[in-house]
Amino acid sequence: MVAQNVGRRRYQIPRDGAQRRYGACPWPGPNPPQRSLWRRRGGETRRLCSHHHFSSKEESGFMAVPLVHKGVVVVAVGYDIAPKGNMDLMVSQVRRSVVSVIQQYSHISGLYLCGHSAGAHLAAMILSTDWSQYSVTPQIKGAFLVSGIYDLLPILSTYVNEPLKMTEEVALRNSPSQLVPQLKLSSSNCDIVVAVAQKDSPEFRKQSEDYYKTLESTEGLKVTLEDVPNTDHFNIIEQLVDGDYHLTQLLLKMMGKS
């Protein structure tokens, strides 16, 4: 996580296996923050529909600056992308990263998720987690799912699946669109924003619209759709660096920081 011109504290955030990932969690001033934003970049494969935008959690960190200035801790998390990591492993790693954040920031009053593209898929999978298998139950208060992938079945027959090597069974159990009943059990108190770029490709727009409709039709969930004008698949997330950007303001409002 990179945030310029602010203090930083760095914590070890373990993942499966012997290696460790690091999340730099910056905030200005001496007092611990009360809000934490878990951010996941895109990139389950090196070129997932040409959207592997930032190659590392460090490169995606610049977008944290407006949030950090409002006293939000931002944790950017890495994981093993394909072909080193398969889909089940990637989902497991990001779930365990959330558990680690909760354990290290036990004093925070709110955890919020933000993911873009393949990162939105992983954030949605976190919302759909059966936490009884883990040592803690995160109280996730909000989630920003930006230009995401929520149904993996359409990519099985494409080149995108060559490094992932997903079977239909793997795709189904890792498709958020198939896990809405579990999401309702685990994340019914979470404010969910499904955001899509006006100039996103037809498939990305369909994925976001279909997932929103599925969530919206499920009783007890709080979900809104943001169709962001004058944006494409990349600058819809790039503009989070701007404190006046619509999604930045919406995110801060969700966290009570506007």
N, C-alpha and C positions, 0 to 999 in steps of 0.2 A: 504494500500500500504506500503510495507516495502522496504527500501533501506538502506543498511548499510553504515556507515562512510560518510554520506553526510548530509547537513542540510535538515530539513523538515519543511514544512508549511502544516497545516491541515485545510481543508475546509469542511463545511457541504454541502452535495449534496443531496437534498431532493428527495424522491420517493413518489409514491402514498401512501396515508394512513398517519397515525399519526407518524409512525416510520421514522427515518432518517438514511441514509447511509453516510459513511464518506470516502472520498478519500484523502489519503495523497499524496501531490504533491511536491516531493522533487527536489531541485536543488542546486548545489554548488555555493557559492558566493552570493553577494548582488543584482545582476542585475536580473530583471525578465526575464524569458525565452521567446522565440518567437515561440516555437513549443510545441504542446501538443499531447501526445499519449493517447488515450482512450483505455484501455485494458479490455477485457471481458474474464473471465475464462469459462471453460466448466461446465456443470452440471445442465441441466434443470430438470433432475430427479437425484435421488441419484445414480443411476447406469444406465446411458444411454449407452448401448452397452459396458459396463465395461470401460467407459472412463472418469468417473467423477474423474478427476486427482487431482486437488487441491480443498480442501474443503472450502476455503475462499479466499476472495480477499487479505487478509494479507499474506497467504501462497504463493500466486502466485507472490508476489511483488519482490522476489529476482531477477527475470529476468529483472527488470528495470535497474539494476546497470549500464550496459554498455551504456544505453541510457541517464541516468541521468548524467553520466560523460561527456556526449557530450552536456549537457545543455538542455535536453528535459524534460519537465514535464510529468510524467506518472501518469495517474489516473486509478486506478483499481476499478471497480464498482461491487457492490453486487446486488442481486435481490432475490425475493422469489421463491425458487425452488419448484417443485411439491413434495408433494401434497398441500402444503400451497398456492402456486401460480399456476394459470393455464396459458396456453400459451399466451392468450390475455393479461393478466396482466403482465407477464414477458416482453413481447415486449413493452408494454406501459411504464414500469418502466425504461428500458434501453434508450428508446427514450427521456424520460423526464430527465434522467441523462445527456444526451448529451446537452440538452437545458440548464441545470444548469451549466455545464462546460463552455459553451459559454458565459453565463451571468456573471460568476465569472472571466473568463479570456478574457475579451473583447479586451485586447491589443494584443492577440496572432495573429501571421500571418498565422498559419496553424494548422488544426486539422486532426489527423490521427487515424484510427481505427485498432485494432489488436484483433482478436478473434480466439480461438482454439476450435475445436469440436463443442459442442453446443454453445460455445461463438462465433464461426464463423458464425453460423446460425443467432445469434442475431445481429452481426455486419452487415451481409448482409441485415437483416430487417431494420436496421437504414439507410443503403444506399437506401432503397426502400420506404422511408417515404414521405408522402405528408405533407410537413412542413407548408402548409397553415393553418393547424389545431393547430399550435403552435405559441408561441410568437416571435420566431426567426427562421431564416433559416441558419443553419450551413453551412459554406463553408468547406466541408470535402475534403481535398486534396489527401488523399491516404488511402487505406484499405488493410490490410493483413488478408486474410481469410485462416486459416490453418486447414487442415483436417476436413472440416466442413460438416454440414448436410443442404442441400438446398431444399430437397423435403421431406416433412413429411408424405406423403401418405404411403410409404412402412412400416412405423413403426406403423400404426394404428392397425394392427392385431397382434402385438407382445407384449410381457410383458412390453416393454418400455412404452407403452401407458396406462398401468394400473393406475399409479398415475396421469398421465396427463389428462386422460379421454377425449381425443380429438375426436370430430366427424369429418367426412370428410369435412364439411364446415369450421370448425376451422383449420384443417390441410391445406386446400387450401389457406385460406387468410393469413396464417402464413408461407407459403412456398416461399422463395425467388425466386425459379425457376418459380413461377407463377406471379411474380411481376416485371419482367424485364422492361416492358414499364414505370412503375413508377420510377424505378431506373434510366432509361435513362433521365427522366424529372428532377429528383432530383440530380443526381450524375454524369452527363456526363463529368464533369471536373475532376473527381476523378481517380487517378491511382489505379487500382485494381490488386492485386496479389492473385491468387488462388494457394495455396501451398498444396501439398499432399506428404505423406511419401511413400517412395519406398515399405515399408513393411506394409503399412496400409491394413486393411481388404479389400476384393474385393468390398464390399458395399460402404465403405468410398472412395475408389479410384473412383468408378463409380459416386458417388455423386459429387466429385470435378471435374472430367473430363466432366461430362454432363453439370454442371453449367458453367464451363469455355467455353465449346462449344456454349452454349446458349448466353452468354455474347459476345463472340468473333464474333458471327454471327450477332450481333446487331450493326448497323451502328452508329458511333459516340462515342462508348465506348472504353476506353483504358484499356485493360486487358491482363495479361500474366499468363501463367501456369508455376509453379515451381514444378517439380517432384524431390524431394530432396533425393539423394542417401544415402544408409546406415542409414536410419532412420525408426522408427516405429511410432505408433500413439502418443506415449508419449514423446520420446526424440526429436522429431521434434520441440517441443515447449520448452522443458527443456533446449536445447542448446542455447536459446537466452541469457542465462547468459554469454556466451562466446562472447567477442567482435570480435573474428575472424571467428565466425560461418557465413556460407553463408547467412542465412536469416537475421541475425543481421546486416551484412554489407549491404544487400539489403535494409533493412528498413532505416538505416542511410543514405544511398545514396538517397532514395526517399525523405527524409527530408532535404537533403542538408547538412548533418552532417558527411559525410564520410571523 
